[in-house]
Amino acid sequence: MESAAARVTGALRQRVLTGELRPGEPLSQSRVAAEYGVSRIPARDALQTLAAEGLVDLGAFTAVVRGTSIGELQELYELREAIEPLLTKIAVPNVGRAEIAMMTSLLGEMEARPSSIDWLAANARFHALIYTRADRVRMIELTTQLRRLTDRYLYLHVDLFGDTGRLDLEHHEILEAVGIGDAAGVAELTRRHIAKSHDYLLRHLLHRESAPQA
């Protein structure tokens, strides 16, 4: 059974990632406890977990949702580009038929043009089916955290995903390479996939920042 702290952590994390809880918004232990019908201990533990994940800044009794920045975005993607392809390369030999079948199903879900939120969730599961098969606990934890933090930017700018045709093609290429066990190929395709998404999102954010305010 899921603990109260885990339940609250998951709910708050989703609200931060999707932008329902905006940067700068305060989250006191008492507010969280009241909203979720728990004592202050699970509320405190949930806020501490989110702080460790880099989603909030923690004070004595109140956390504040962390802001976003172009500088942070670049650093997160640079870290992902350095770590995730290597982790993926290590993982490919351990990816079996079950994972490939699930990846194929998830790719079908993404190509069916679901809501942006559902698309992003399926995208996260697609990639996790590869890299979590590596026997590298610390690297998996770090990659998961980095993906979660970059997904926050994607959730906050879901209007980017009106046309996912390019991403669908890149996913097909990754899936095909996984299917034939081409670990080096999957690593390079993953690196390009991350780099292209970084460039695409960065251009979008820079355009928004330079646009005149109404």
Backbone as CSV, one residue per row, in Angstrom:
resi,resn,N_x,N_y,N_z,CA_x,CA_y,CA_z,C_x,C_y,C_z
1,MET,0.843,-1.197,0.000,0.000,0.000,0.000,0.879,1.248,0.000
2,GLU,0.490,2.219,-0.802,1.247,3.455,-0.900,1.127,4.253,0.394
3,SER,2.267,4.774,0.893,2.246,5.558,2.121,1.622,6.922,1.856
4,ALA,1.217,7.579,2.944,0.633,8.913,2.815,1.640,9.880,2.207
5,ALA,2.897,9.775,2.640,3.927,10.673,2.111,4.134,10.461,0.614
6,ALA,4.153,9.195,0.183,4.341,8.892,-1.237,3.164,9.395,-2.064
7,ARG,1.958,9.245,-1.523,0.760,9.713,-2.231,0.802,11.229,-2.416
8,VAL,1.142,11.937,-1.342,1.198,13.397,-1.410,2.334,13.842,-2.323
9,THR,3.477,13.171,-2.234,4.611,13.509,-3.094,4.231,13.378,-4.563
10,GLY,3.600,12.265,-4.925,3.215,12.049,-6.315,2.239,13.092,-6.812
11,ALA,1.274,13.448,-5.976,0.272,14.434,-6.377,0.893,15.820,-6.540
12,LEU,1.732,16.213,-5.599,2.378,17.525,-5.688,3.348,17.582,-6.865
13,ARG,4.090,16.498,-7.068,5.033,16.461,-8.184,4.307,16.691,-9.506
14,GLN,3.184,16.019,-9.694,2.427,16.178,-10.928,1.931,17.612,-11.094
15,ARG,1.501,18.227,-10.004,0.994,19.600,-10.079,2.107,20.594,-10.396
16,VAL,3.324,20.316,-9.895,4.456,21.185,-10.220,4.854,20.991,-11.675
17,LEU,4.956,19.733,-12.113,5.393,19.438,-13.471,4.445,20.017,-14.517
18,THR,3.165,19.929,-14.254,2.186,20.405,-15.234,1.955,21.904,-15.167
19,GLY,2.569,22.572,-14.180,2.417,24.013,-14.078,1.203,24.459,-13.300
20,GLU,0.436,23.523,-12.736,-0.702,23.921,-11.903,-0.207,24.703,-10.693
21,LEU,0.922,24.240,-10.136,1.606,25.001,-9.092,2.728,25.772,-9.775
22,ARG,2.604,27.071,-9.840,3.506,27.896,-10.617,4.782,28.239,-9.854
23,PRO,5.867,28.556,-10.572,7.097,28.997,-9.916,6.840,30.153,-8.954
24,GLY,7.425,30.044,-7.765,7.258,31.069,-6.748,6.105,30.826,-5.793
25,GLU,5.261,29.825,-6.095,4.109,29.578,-5.231,4.554,28.900,-3.939
26,PRO,4.115,29.419,-2.773,4.508,28.818,-1.496,3.677,27.580,-1.178
27,LEU,4.319,26.615,-0.539,3.652,25.382,-0.122,4.032,25.118,1.333
28,SER,3.194,25.545,2.254,3.483,25.317,3.661,3.086,23.899,4.047
29,GLN,3.713,23.395,5.087,3.358,22.067,5.589,1.886,22.015,5.975
30,SER,1.400,23.070,6.611,0.010,23.083,7.054,-0.947,23.082,5.870
31,ARG,-0.618,23.839,4.825,-1.472,23.871,3.626,-1.514,22.509,2.964
32,VAL,-0.352,21.887,2.787,-0.300,20.570,2.134,-1.046,19.534,2.963
33,ALA,-0.843,19.572,4.282,-1.526,18.617,5.154,-3.036,18.765,5.049
34,ALA,-3.515,20.008,5.021,-4.960,20.242,4.947,-5.523,19.819,3.590
35,GLU,-4.810,20.121,2.513,-5.298,19.801,1.173,-5.425,18.301,0.956
36,TYR,-4.522,17.538,1.541,-4.500,16.101,1.282,-4.980,15.262,2.465
37,GLY,-5.433,15.924,3.508,-6.005,15.186,4.633,-5.017,14.302,5.353
38,VAL,-3.788,14.803,5.536,-2.762,14.040,6.233,-2.206,14.885,7.371
39,SER,-1.376,14.265,8.205,-0.718,15.018,9.261,0.457,15.787,8.673
40,ARG,1.098,16.589,9.503,2.192,17.421,8.999,3.435,16.597,8.688
41,ILE,3.562,15.411,9.275,4.764,14.603,9.019,4.823,14.128,7.565
42,PRO,3.762,13.516,7.008,3.801,13.163,5.577,3.946,14.391,4.680
43,ALA,3.333,15.505,5.073,3.462,16.735,4.293,4.911,17.201,4.274
44,ARG,5.548,17.168,5.439,6.961,17.563,5.527,7.830,16.640,4.684
45,ASP,7.586,15.329,4.795,8.385,14.360,4.038,8.207,14.552,2.535
46,ALA,6.987,14.866,2.104,6.725,15.083,0.683,7.490,16.290,0.173
47,LEU,7.474,17.379,0.929,8.183,18.587,0.520,9.698,18.355,0.499
48,GLN,10.197,17.563,1.440,11.627,17.254,1.451,12.024,16.444,0.221
49,THR,11.164,15.519,-0.182,11.439,14.719,-1.377,11.467,15.599,-2.621
50,LEU,10.494,16.488,-2.735,10.443,17.379,-3.893,11.643,18.323,-3.921
51,ALA,12.114,18.725,-2.733,13.308,19.575,-2.663,14.531,18.802,-3.155
52,ALA,14.636,17.528,-2.757,15.754,16.697,-3.199,15.722,16.491,-4.716
53,GLU,14.527,16.493,-5.297,14.376,16.333,-6.747,14.598,17.642,-7.500
54,GLY,14.735,18.749,-6.772,14.987,20.027,-7.411,13.746,20.763,-7.877
55,LEU,12.574,20.353,-7.393,11.329,20.982,-7.834,10.881,22.115,-6.922
56,VAL,11.315,22.109,-5.660,10.971,23.192,-4.741,12.210,23.576,-3.950
57,ASP,12.200,24.796,-3.424,13.228,25.249,-2.487,12.615,25.202,-1.090
58,LEU,13.321,24.588,-0.177,12.748,24.277,1.125,13.219,25.243,2.199
59,GLY,12.238,25.780,2.978,12.530,26.563,4.161,12.220,25.747,5.404
60,ALA,12.110,26.402,6.546,11.862,25.682,7.790,10.505,24.992,7.786
61,PHE,9.451,25.708,7.392,8.108,25.140,7.387,7.384,25.318,6.051
62,THR,7.999,26.060,5.151,7.354,26.351,3.871,8.327,26.119,2.726
63,ALA,7.841,25.481,1.669,8.619,25.324,0.445,8.070,26.286,-0.604
64,VAL,8.906,26.616,-1.571,8.504,27.486,-2.672,8.823,26.773,-3.974
65,VAL,7.865,26.730,-4.872,8.084,26.078,-6.161,9.215,26.790,-6.902
66,ARG,10.193,26.021,-7.353,11.355,26.610,-7.996,11.001,27.223,-9.339
67,GLY,11.702,28.305,-9.658,11.512,28.931,-10.952,12.230,28.158,-12.044
68,THR,12.024,28.591,-13.275,12.685,27.989,-14.423,13.554,29.044,-15.088
69,SER,14.559,28.589,-15.840,15.432,29.528,-16.526,16.062,28.850,-17.725
70,ILE,16.460,29.657,-18.691,17.139,29.128,-19.867,18.473,28.506,-19.476
71,GLY,19.169,29.120,-18.512,20.434,28.576,-18.052,20.282,27.181,-17.471
72,GLU,19.257,26.993,-16.648,19.025,25.675,-16.066,18.653,24.673,-17.147
73,LEU,17.807,25.098,-18.082,17.411,24.213,-19.172,18.632,23.697,-19.925
74,GLN,19.558,24.592,-20.261,20.751,24.173,-20.994,21.595,23.200,-20.179
75,GLU,21.756,23.478,-18.894,22.561,22.591,-18.060,21.932,21.209,-17.958
76,LEU,20.610,21.161,-17.788,19.927,19.875,-17.678,20.092,19.051,-18.949
77,TYR,19.931,19.690,-20.092,20.061,18.953,-21.349,21.513,18.561,-21.620
78,GLU,22.463,19.396,-21.234,23.876,19.024,-21.389,24.204,17.797,-20.548
79,LEU,23.672,17.744,-19.340,23.885,16.569,-18.492,23.232,15.329,-19.090
80,ARG,22.016,15.501,-19.590,21.337,14.362,-20.204,22.105,13.842,-21.412
81,GLU,22.597,14.761,-22.226,23.315,14.344,-23.429,24.610,13.618,-23.084
82,ALA,25.207,13.944,-21.929,26.441,13.286,-21.509,26.189,11.911,-20.897
83,ILE,25.074,11.763,-20.189,24.852,10.554,-19.392,23.901,9.562,-20.055
84,GLU,22.779,10.052,-20.572,21.711,9.149,-21.029,22.124,8.242,-22.191
85,PRO,22.864,8.740,-23.203,23.284,7.819,-24.264,24.155,6.672,-23.752
86,LEU,25.073,6.970,-22.830,25.925,5.919,-22.264,25.082,4.904,-21.494
87,LEU,24.167,5.398,-20.670,23.309,4.501,-19.901,22.477,3.632,-20.838
88,THR,21.979,4.241,-21.910,21.181,3.506,-22.890,22.022,2.420,-23.564
89,LYS,23.252,2.751,-23.920,24.140,1.774,-24.546,24.363,0.570,-23.638
90,ILE,24.554,0.830,-22.365,24.753,-0.262,-21.401,23.495,-1.113,-21.282
91,ALA,22.327,-0.468,-21.400,21.056,-1.151,-21.147,20.581,-2.029,-22.293
92,VAL,20.906,-1.658,-23.532,20.316,-2.324,-24.702,20.421,-3.847,-24.674
93,PRO,21.559,-4.445,-24.312,21.620,-5.914,-24.302,20.626,-6.569,-23.339
94,ASN,20.106,-5.800,-22.384,19.173,-6.348,-21.402,17.713,-6.080,-21.751
95,VAL,17.469,-5.412,-22.864,16.099,-5.128,-23.284,15.561,-6.342,-24.039
96,GLY,14.463,-6.905,-23.533,13.915,-8.116,-24.123,12.651,-7.883,-24.927
97,ARG,12.020,-8.975,-25.321,10.819,-8.895,-26.154,9.685,-8.157,-25.456
98,ALA,9.566,-8.347,-24.149,8.472,-7.696,-23.416,8.627,-6.181,-23.470
99,GLU,9.846,-5.704,-23.260,10.078,-4.262,-23.312,9.824,-3.714,-24.716
100,ILE,10.275,-4.446,-25.733,10.069,-3.995,-27.112,8.587,-3.946,-27.439
101,ALA,7.832,-4.929,-26.968,6.382,-4.934,-27.202,5.717,-3.737,-26.532
102,MET,6.143,-3.434,-25.304,5.568,-2.287,-24.600,5.960,-0.975,-25.267
103,MET,7.199,-0.884,-25.743,7.635,0.319,-26.451,6.832,0.516,-27.735
104,THR,6.574,-0.581,-28.441,5.775,-0.507,-29.665,4.373,-0.001,-29.365
105,SER,3.792,-0.490,-28.274,2.459,-0.056,-27.879,2.455,1.422,-27.504
106,LEU,3.466,1.851,-26.779,3.548,3.259,-26.387,3.743,4.169,-27.597
107,LEU,4.520,3.703,-28.565,4.710,4.490,-29.781,3.384,4.649,-30.519
108,GLY,2.579,3.575,-30.523,1.251,3.671,-31.116,0.381,4.686,-30.403
109,GLU,0.470,4.719,-29.072,-0.288,5.706,-28.294,0.124,7.126,-28.663
110,MET,1.432,7.346,-28.801,1.915,8.684,-29.129,1.494,9.101,-30.531
111,GLU,1.497,8.156,-31.470,1.122,8.464,-32.846,-0.377,8.701,-32.996
112,ALA,-1.160,8.255,-32.005,-2.614,8.470,-32.041,-2.990,9.899,-31.653
113,ARG,-1.988,10.729,-31.391,-2.182,12.141,-31.058,-3.081,12.337,-29.823
114,PRO,-2.625,11.832,-28.677,-3.377,12.078,-27.443,-3.167,13.515,-26.989
115,SER,-3.667,13.855,-25.803,-3.397,15.181,-25.249,-1.898,15.323,-25.015
116,SER,-1.436,16.554,-24.946,-0.010,16.796,-24.743,0.494,16.144,-23.462
117,ILE,-0.294,16.222,-22.407,0.106,15.623,-21.127,0.248,14.118,-21.259
118,ASP,-0.709,13.465,-21.921,-0.634,12.009,-22.105,0.524,11.637,-23.018
119,TRP,0.773,12.473,-24.032,1.895,12.207,-24.935,3.216,12.237,-24.163
120,LEU,3.382,13.231,-23.322,4.616,13.363,-22.561,4.804,12.199,-21.587
121,ALA,3.708,11.739,-20.993,3.792,10.598,-20.075,4.197,9.334,-20.831
122,ALA,3.620,9.112,-22.008,3.974,7.939,-22.810,5.423,8.028,-23.274
123,ASN,5.857,9.209,-23.622,7.237,9.427,-24.046,8.215,9.062,-22.922
124,ALA,7.906,9.468,-21.712,8.774,9.153,-20.574,8.850,7.643,-20.356
125,ARG,7.720,6.950,-20.449,7.714,5.498,-20.258,8.476,4.787,-21.375
126,PHE,8.345,5.289,-22.608,9.041,4.695,-23.756,10.545,4.646,-23.499
127,HIS,11.121,5.773,-23.119,12.569,5.823,-22.913,12.997,5.063,-21.656
128,ALA,12.158,5.094,-20.620,12.507,4.404,-19.378,12.591,2.892,-19.582
129,LEU,11.819,2.361,-20.534,11.865,0.922,-20.800,13.231,0.483,-21.310
130,ILE,14.016,1.429,-21.811,15.386,1.102,-22.221,16.354,1.321,-21.064
131,TYR,16.481,2.578,-20.633,17.597,2.898,-19.738,17.491,2.270,-18.359
132,THR,16.275,1.945,-17.908,16.147,1.314,-16.591,16.591,-0.154,-16.609
133,ARG,16.903,-0.696,-17.784,17.393,-2.083,-17.868,18.902,-2.162,-17.691
134,ALA,19.555,-1.039,-17.510,20.991,-1.042,-17.234,21.227,-1.362,-15.760
135,ASP,22.298,-2.046,-15.480,22.641,-2.387,-14.096,23.512,-1.266,-13.512
136,ARG,22.925,-0.077,-13.458,23.655,1.108,-12.986,22.694,1.950,-12.144
137,VAL,22.582,1.630,-10.887,21.553,2.231,-10.031,21.683,3.743,-9.962
138,ARG,22.890,4.255,-9.732,23.082,5.702,-9.584,22.792,6.433,-10.892
139,MET,23.243,5.867,-11.995,23.010,6.510,-13.290,21.526,6.526,-13.643
140,ILE,20.829,5.456,-13.292,19.388,5.407,-13.549,18.678,6.460,-12.716
141,GLU,19.043,6.577,-11.439,18.438,7.581,-10.569,18.692,8.984,-11.106
142,LEU,19.928,9.240,-11.532,20.279,10.572,-12.033,19.539,10.873,-13.329
143,THR,19.502,9.896,-14.232,18.802,10.102,-15.505,17.317,10.335,-15.281
144,THR,16.726,9.576,-14.374,15.311,9.755,-14.070,15.044,11.154,-13.544
145,GLN,15.911,11.639,-12.655,15.737,12.980,-12.110,15.922,14.047,-13.181
146,LEU,16.940,13.878,-14.025,17.178,14.851,-15.086,16.009,14.897,-16.068
147,ARG,15.465,13.733,-16.417,14.328,13.696,-17.331,13.111,14.355,-16.688
148,ARG,12.929,14.123,-15.406,11.784,14.731,-14.714,11.904,16.254,-14.720
149,LEU,13.108,16.755,-14.494,13.307,18.202,-14.467,13.153,18.816,-15.861
150,THR,13.634,18.141,-16.895,13.440,18.685,-18.246,11.992,18.531,-18.687
151,ASP,11.333,17.471,-18.249,9.910,17.323,-18.571,9.103,18.475,-18.001
152,ARG,9.574,19.056,-16.915,8.861,20.198,-16.341,8.796,21.345,-17.350
153,TYR,9.888,21.571,-18.043,9.886,22.613,-19.069,8.936,22.252,-20.208
154,LEU,8.905,20.977,-20.554,8.011,20.548,-21.628,6.551,20.697,-21.203
155,TYR,6.236,20.315,-19.973,4.873,20.466,-19.478,4.447,21.930,-19.463
156,LEU,5.391,22.813,-19.115,5.059,24.230,-19.040,4.905,24.859,-20.423
157,HIS,5.343,24.134,-21.454,5.282,24.668,-22.814,4.728,23.600,-23.760
158,VAL,3.617,22.998,-23.361,3.057,21.890,-24.137,2.570,22.337,-25.514
159,ASP,2.430,23.639,-25.720,2.020,24.103,-27.040,3.079,23.817,-28.092
160,LEU,4.291,23.436,-27.668,5.331,23.037,-28.607,4.952,21.798,-29.404
161,PHE,4.053,20.997,-28.846,3.842,19.663,-29.386,2.616,19.556,-30.273
162,GLY,2.424,20.554,-31.114,1.324,20.464,-32.058,1.593,19.432,-33.134
163,ASP,2.855,19.315,-33.564,3.237,18.354,-34.589,4.387,17.517,-34.056
164,THR,4.118,16.256,-33.767,5.145,15.386,-33.199,5.708,14.429,-34.246
165,GLY,5.495,14.731,-35.521,5.956,13.835,-36.573,7.441,13.555,-36.519
166,ARG,8.264,14.598,-36.284,9.708,14.400,-36.192,10.061,13.480,-35.037
167,LEU,9.403,13.682,-33.906,9.678,12.863,-32.736,9.234,11.418,-32.955
168,ASP,8.112,11.230,-33.638,7.648,9.869,-33.946,8.700,9.135,-34.778
169,LEU,9.247,9.818,-35.769,10.265,9.206,-36.629,11.502,8.834,-35.818
170,GLU,11.939,9.721,-34.949,13.109,9.431,-34.121,12.843,8.262,-33.185
171,HIS,11.640,8.173,-32.659,11.285,7.043,-31.793,11.297,5.732,-32.572
172,HIS,10.804,5.752,-33.803,10.837,4.548,-34.640,12.277,4.099,-34.885
173,GLU,13.159,5.045,-35.129,14.561,4.707,-35.369,15.190,4.092,-34.127
174,ILE,14.881,4.662,-32.970,15.409,4.115,-31.716,14.870,2.712,-31.486
175,LEU,13.569,2.512,-31.680,12.956,1.203,-31.467,13.543,0.161,-32.410
176,GLU,13.756,0.518,-33.656,14.333,-0.413,-34.626,15.740,-0.824,-34.210
177,ALA,16.546,0.142,-33.769,17.911,-0.160,-33.347,17.925,-1.030,-32.091
178,VAL,16.990,-0.775,-31.170,16.876,-1.624,-29.980,16.517,-3.046,-30.389
179,GLY,15.599,-3.174,-31.349,15.133,-4.481,-31.786,16.221,-5.365,-32.349
180,ILE,17.235,-4.754,-33.003,18.328,-5.550,-33.562,19.536,-5.589,-32.630
181,GLY,19.382,-5.007,-31.438,20.450,-5.059,-30.445,21.641,-4.181,-30.750
182,ASP,21.450,-3.107,-31.515,22.539,-2.200,-31.885,22.733,-1.164,-30.781
183,ALA,23.506,-1.533,-29.763,23.670,-0.675,-28.586,24.315,0.662,-28.953
184,ALA,25.357,0.639,-29.765,26.029,1.882,-30.148,25.091,2.767,-30.969
185,GLY,24.316,2.137,-31.854,23.373,2.899,-32.660,22.299,3.553,-31.830
186,VAL,21.779,2.816,-30.847,20.750,3.376,-29.965,21.321,4.552,-29.174
187,ALA,22.556,4.410,-28.713,23.183,5.491,-27.956,23.302,6.760,-28.802
188,GLU,23.733,6.625,-30.057,23.888,7.789,-30.923,22.534,8.392,-31.288
189,LEU,21.548,7.541,-31.561,20.205,8.046,-31.864,19.609,8.775,-30.662
190,THR,19.873,8.253,-29.471,19.392,8.893,-28.251,20.062,10.252,-28.051
191,ARG,21.367,10.307,-28.323,22.080,11.576,-28.190,21.503,12.623,-29.146
192,ARG,21.274,12.238,-30.374,20.709,13.171,-31.349,19.293,13.593,-30.947
193,HIS,18.539,12.643,-30.449,17.158,12.897,-30.024,17.134,13.957,-28.925
194,ILE,18.020,13.813,-27.951,18.110,14.771,-26.857,18.580,16.126,-27.372
195,ALA,19.608,16.133,-28.217,20.165,17.387,-28.727,19.141,18.159,-29.554
196,LYS,18.387,17.460,-30.404,17.382,18.132,-31.230,16.268,18.723,-30.370
197,SER,15.832,17.970,-29.352,14.788,18.489,-28.465,15.286,19.703,-27.696
198,HIS,16.545,19.649,-27.271,17.151,20.782,-26.572,17.134,22.016,-27.463
199,ASP,17.613,21.863,-28.693,17.661,23.001,-29.616,16.267,23.551,-29.890
200,TYR,15.317,22.658,-30.095,13.953,23.057,-30.426,13.322,23.853,-29.285
201,LEU,13.460,23.317,-28.073,12.869,23.975,-26.913,13.594,25.274,-26.596
202,LEU,14.912,25.284,-26.729,15.685,26.496,-26.446,15.294,27.626,-27.397
203,ARG,15.157,27.312,-28.678,14.738,28.346,-29.630,13.371,28.909,-29.258
204,HIS,12.484,28.024,-28.843,11.140,28.447,-28.454,11.194,29.388,-27.255
205,LEU,11.975,29.027,-26.248,12.046,29.839,-25.035,12.745,31.174,-25.306
206,LEU,13.787,31.157,-26.114,14.470,32.405,-26.447,13.549,33.335,-27.225
207,HIS,12.738,32.776,-28.100,11.775,33.583,-28.851,10.757,34.208,-27.910
208,ARG,10.278,33.416,-26.963,9.306,33.940,-26.005,9.910,35.052,-25.161
209,GLU,11.161,34.851,-24.763,11.809,35.841,-23.894,12.025,37.153,-24.617
210,SER,12.318,37.093,-25.931,12.598,38.298,-26.686,11.350,38.969,-27.254
211,ALA,10.221,38.252,-27.206,8.974,38.809,-27.763,8.510,39.980,-26.915
212,PRO,8.022,41.061,-27.525,7.515,42.207,-26.747,6.303,41.828,-25.927
213,GLN,6.255,42.319,-24.715,5.139,42.014,-23.827,3.953,42.931,-24.134
214,ALA,2.746,42.353,-24.123,1.537,43.134,-24.410,1.218,44.043,-23.247
